[in-house]
Amino acid sequence: MKIENLEEIWAQIRLVLKSHPWHGVPIGPNMPAVVNTYIEIVPTDTVKYEIEKNSGYLKVDRPQKYSNVSPTPYGFIPQTFCGDKVAEYCMQKTGRTGIKGDGDPVDICVLTEKEITHSDILLKAVPIGGLRMIDGNEADDKLIAVMEGDGIFGGWKDIGDAPAALAERLKHYFLTYKDVPGSDHRNCEITHVYNREEAHEVIRRSYEDYLGLYSDLDKLLKMQHDRSKE
């Protein structure tokens, strides 16, 4: 399905319904260089919020373990899906087999000098790199971006522009944010910190995965429209 068709469909839906953050918000006309981003949690949150996929509302996923809080505003890119193409890219880059996509939208961390005090908002982000994370046997990439036009970080074009300590801090968060107190077992690993070029490829593949999964959306909506006239 062409992106113009999706835009036309969702333009009609938005006239009567609140847009679903995953499906009803476009990825952005300048993707992968600039992407719309839905923020689920911010650094002041002591509870991890996550979108409830059916309704589009934020739900409480779990309390953050220990004092572990997100270092940046964190959410996902609308109209993306970690499926076969994303998993294939992960296997290409790691040399592993048996990796699957995690079945979620692509996660993204957004650097900004501004204090964003609450989630459930949209912003434009410029991807500069990412963390290749594998959770169990699932590809679970964490993209790193800067908020478009940010006064401090907006000039960063690639992960190489950022200090190494930034990537280390993000790695520590994602390697520990699912830890269960008293357990020594850890499912998550980060194999690579990658650059903007690879981040763009992950976005392109995740968008293709999304379109592959929801390619019949226009047909479904047309059927519903036709039935309403009967």
C-alpha positions as CSV (number, residue, x, y, z in Angstrom):
1,M,0.0,0.0,0.0
2,K,1.3,3.5,-0.9
3,I,1.9,6.0,1.9
4,E,-0.5,8.4,0.1
5,N,-3.3,5.8,0.5
6,L,-2.6,5.4,4.2
7,E,-2.6,9.2,4.7
8,E,-6.0,9.5,2.9
9,I,-7.5,6.7,5.0
10,W,-6.3,8.1,8.3
11,A,-7.2,11.7,7.4
12,Q,-10.8,10.5,7.2
13,I,-10.6,8.6,10.4
14,R,-9.2,11.6,12.3
15,L,-12.3,13.6,11.4
16,V,-14.4,11.5,13.8
17,L,-12.0,9.6,16.1
18,K,-8.9,10.4,18.1
19,S,-5.9,9.0,16.3
20,H,-4.4,5.8,17.6
21,P,-0.7,6.6,18.4
22,W,0.6,3.6,16.6
23,H,-1.7,3.4,13.6
24,G,-3.3,6.8,13.3
25,V,-0.2,8.9,13.3
26,P,2.0,8.9,10.2
27,I,5.6,7.9,10.4
28,G,6.4,11.2,8.7
29,P,7.0,12.3,5.1
30,N,10.8,12.8,5.6
31,M,11.5,9.4,7.2
32,P,13.9,7.9,8.0
33,A,15.8,11.2,8.4
34,V,13.0,12.7,10.6
35,V,10.3,10.6,12.2
36,N,7.2,11.3,14.3
37,T,7.7,9.9,17.8
38,Y,5.1,9.0,20.4
39,I,6.5,9.4,24.0
40,E,5.5,6.8,26.5
41,I,7.8,7.6,29.5
42,V,10.0,10.5,30.6
43,P,13.0,10.6,33.0
44,T,10.8,11.6,36.0
45,D,8.5,8.6,35.7
46,T,9.1,5.9,38.4
47,V,6.5,3.7,36.7
48,K,7.0,2.3,33.2
49,Y,4.1,3.2,31.0
50,E,3.4,1.4,27.7
51,I,0.8,1.8,25.1
52,E,-2.1,-0.7,25.2
53,K,-2.1,-1.8,21.6
54,N,-5.9,-2.3,21.1
55,S,-7.1,1.0,22.6
56,G,-4.1,3.3,22.1
57,Y,-4.2,4.4,25.7
58,L,-1.2,4.3,28.0
59,K,-1.2,1.6,30.6
60,V,1.0,0.9,33.6
61,D,3.4,-1.8,32.6
62,R,5.3,-2.1,35.8
63,P,7.0,-0.1,38.5
64,Q,10.6,0.7,37.6
65,K,13.0,-1.6,39.5
66,Y,15.2,-0.1,42.1
67,S,16.0,3.5,41.2
68,N,16.2,2.7,37.5
69,V,14.5,5.5,35.5
70,S,14.7,6.2,31.8
71,P,17.6,8.6,31.0
72,T,15.7,10.3,28.1
73,P,12.1,10.7,26.9
74,Y,11.3,7.2,25.4
75,G,8.7,5.9,23.1
76,F,8.1,4.5,19.6
77,I,7.9,5.4,16.0
78,P,4.3,5.2,14.7
79,Q,3.5,2.8,11.8
80,T,6.6,0.7,12.4
81,F,6.7,-3.0,13.3
82,C,9.6,-5.2,14.4
83,G,8.9,-8.2,12.2
84,D,10.8,-10.4,9.7
85,K,12.7,-7.7,7.9
86,V,14.0,-6.2,11.1
87,A,14.9,-9.6,12.4
88,E,16.7,-10.5,9.2
89,Y,18.8,-7.3,9.5
90,C,19.7,-8.2,13.1
91,M,20.9,-11.7,12.0
92,Q,22.9,-10.2,9.1
93,K,24.7,-7.8,11.5
94,T,25.2,-10.3,14.4
95,G,25.8,-13.5,12.4
96,R,23.2,-15.3,14.5
97,T,20.2,-17.4,13.4
98,G,16.8,-17.9,14.8
99,I,16.2,-14.3,15.7
100,K,12.6,-13.0,15.4
101,G,11.1,-9.5,15.6
102,D,9.6,-8.6,19.0
103,G,6.2,-7.7,17.4
104,D,6.2,-4.1,18.7
105,P,6.8,-0.7,17.1
106,V,10.4,0.4,17.0
107,D,11.5,1.9,20.3
108,I,13.3,5.3,20.3
109,C,15.1,7.4,22.9
110,V,15.0,11.2,22.2
111,L,17.7,13.5,23.5
112,T,16.7,17.1,24.3
113,E,17.8,20.0,26.5
114,K,14.2,20.7,27.4
115,E,12.4,19.2,30.4
116,I,9.5,17.2,29.1
117,T,7.3,16.7,32.1
118,H,4.8,14.1,30.9
119,S,4.3,11.5,28.3
120,D,1.4,10.8,25.8
121,I,2.8,13.4,23.4
122,L,4.2,13.6,19.9
123,L,7.4,15.1,18.7
124,K,9.7,15.1,15.7
125,A,13.0,13.2,16.2
126,V,16.1,13.0,14.1
127,P,17.7,9.5,14.5
128,I,21.5,9.4,14.9
129,G,22.1,5.8,15.8
130,G,20.9,2.9,18.0
131,L,21.5,0.0,20.2
132,R,21.2,-3.5,18.7
133,M,19.4,-5.2,21.6
134,I,18.3,-8.9,21.6
135,D,15.8,-9.9,24.3
136,G,15.7,-13.6,24.4
137,N,15.8,-14.5,20.7
138,E,13.9,-11.3,19.6
139,A,15.3,-8.2,17.9
140,D,14.4,-5.2,20.1
141,D,16.4,-2.3,18.7
142,K,16.6,0.9,20.7
143,L,17.1,3.9,18.4
144,I,18.8,7.0,19.6
145,A,17.6,10.4,18.3
146,V,17.7,14.1,19.0
147,M,14.6,16.3,19.1
148,E,14.3,18.3,15.9
149,G,15.5,21.8,16.4
150,D,16.9,21.2,19.9
151,G,19.3,24.0,21.0
152,I,21.9,21.7,22.5
153,F,21.6,18.3,20.8
154,G,20.0,19.4,17.5
155,G,23.4,19.7,15.8
156,W,24.3,16.1,16.3
157,K,24.0,14.1,13.1
158,D,25.5,10.8,14.1
159,I,26.1,8.8,17.2
160,G,29.8,9.6,16.8
161,D,29.0,13.2,17.7
162,A,27.8,12.1,21.2
163,P,30.2,11.3,24.0
164,A,30.7,7.6,24.6
165,A,29.3,8.0,28.1
166,L,25.9,8.6,26.6
167,A,25.7,5.2,24.9
168,E,27.0,3.6,28.0
169,R,24.3,5.1,30.1
170,L,21.6,4.0,27.7
171,K,23.1,0.5,27.5
172,H,23.1,0.3,31.4
173,Y,19.4,1.3,31.5
174,F,18.2,-1.2,28.9
175,L,20.3,-4.0,30.3
176,T,18.9,-3.6,33.8
177,Y,15.4,-2.2,33.4
178,K,13.8,-5.6,33.4
179,D,15.9,-7.1,36.2
180,V,13.9,-8.8,38.9
181,P,15.3,-8.1,42.4
182,G,17.2,-11.1,43.7
183,S,17.7,-12.7,40.3
184,D,21.0,-13.1,38.6
185,H,19.4,-14.1,35.3
186,R,19.4,-11.6,32.4
187,N,17.7,-12.1,29.1
188,C,18.7,-8.8,27.4
189,E,22.0,-8.2,25.6
190,I,23.3,-5.4,23.5
191,T,25.6,-6.6,20.7
192,H,26.4,-3.3,19.0
193,V,26.1,0.5,19.2
194,Y,25.4,1.5,15.6
195,N,25.4,4.7,13.5
196,R,22.8,6.8,11.7
197,E,23.0,4.7,8.5
198,E,22.0,1.5,10.3
199,A,19.3,3.3,12.2
200,H,17.8,4.5,9.0
201,E,17.9,0.9,7.7
202,V,16.1,-0.3,10.8
203,I,13.4,2.3,10.3
204,R,12.9,1.5,6.6
205,R,12.7,-2.2,7.3
206,S,10.3,-1.7,10.2
207,Y,8.0,0.4,8.0
208,E,8.0,-2.3,5.4
209,D,7.2,-4.9,8.1
210,Y,4.3,-2.6,9.2
211,L,2.9,-2.3,5.7
212,G,3.2,-6.0,5.2
213,L,1.2,-6.6,8.3
214,Y,-1.5,-4.0,7.7
215,S,-1.6,-3.9,3.9
216,D,-5.3,-4.8,3.9
217,L,-6.3,-1.8,6.1
218,D,-7.7,0.2,3.2
219,K,-9.8,-2.8,2.1
220,L,-11.1,-3.4,5.6
221,L,-12.2,0.2,6.0
222,K,-13.8,0.3,2.6
223,M,-15.8,-2.8,3.5
224,Q,-17.0,-1.2,6.7
225,H,-17.9,2.0,4.8
226,D,-19.9,0.0,2.3
227,R,-21.8,-1.9,5.0
228,S,-22.7,1.3,6.7
229,K,-24.6,2.4,3.6
230,E,-26.7,-0.8,3.5
